[in-house]
Amino acid sequence: MTTRRAAVPALLAASVVGAVASMGSPRLTLLNADLHIAYPWTRGVAALACAAAAAGLALTVRMRWARVAAGAFAVAAALAGAHLLRYRVRAGADGIESRGLLGVDRLAWSAIGQVQTGPGLLLLTGSGGESVRVDTTDFRAEDRAALDRTIARRLRGGP
């Protein structure tokens, strides 16, 4: 009984620390004519640690509503961690590529017919209906501007 009482605050604290450590903007890297955007691996690992702590909390607490809430949070944190580890955007000489949990989407610059921007989202649509969605929710303003400039330059035909 006393072990359980000590485990609950420790697991709760570990979950909060993992959640806070997983937050932040991705890292933008310029390589010659390519622009790469990815989250540091430490953010994804922190989110997975948060998920593990929340799962432990779900197994430790006795109240049903708390188990359900902690279990749901564990699932959400695990999905967020997987997203952070898989997320990549590359704008290169041949086109733009976005990788996430649901796979990889690519479009050649010449195939892009429409660019839509919104808060937290950039949607590039090809003339054949295919599209690339870029989640820009966590981007810093200067990184989002660099991506927008790269896309505009590529669509005009520049390097």
Secondary structure as GFF3:
##gff-version 3
##sequence-region A 1 159
A	DSSP	alpha_helix	2	21	.	.	.	ID=ss1
A	DSSP	beta_strand	27	31	.	.	.	ID=ss2
A	DSSP	beta_strand	34	38	.	.	.	ID=ss3
A	DSSP	alpha_helix	41	60	.	.	.	ID=ss4
A	DSSP	alpha_helix	64	86	.	.	.	ID=ss5
A	DSSP	beta_strand	88	91	.	.	.	ID=ss6
A	DSSP	beta_strand	95	100	.	.	.	ID=ss7
A	DSSP	beta_strand	103	108	.	.	.	ID=ss8
A	DSSP	three_ten_helix	109	111	.	.	.	ID=ss9
A	DSSP	beta_strand	112	118	.	.	.	ID=ss10
A	DSSP	beta_strand	121	126	.	.	.	ID=ss11
A	DSSP	beta_strand	131	135	.	.	.	ID=ss12
A	DSSP	alpha_helix	141	156	.	.	.	ID=ss13
###
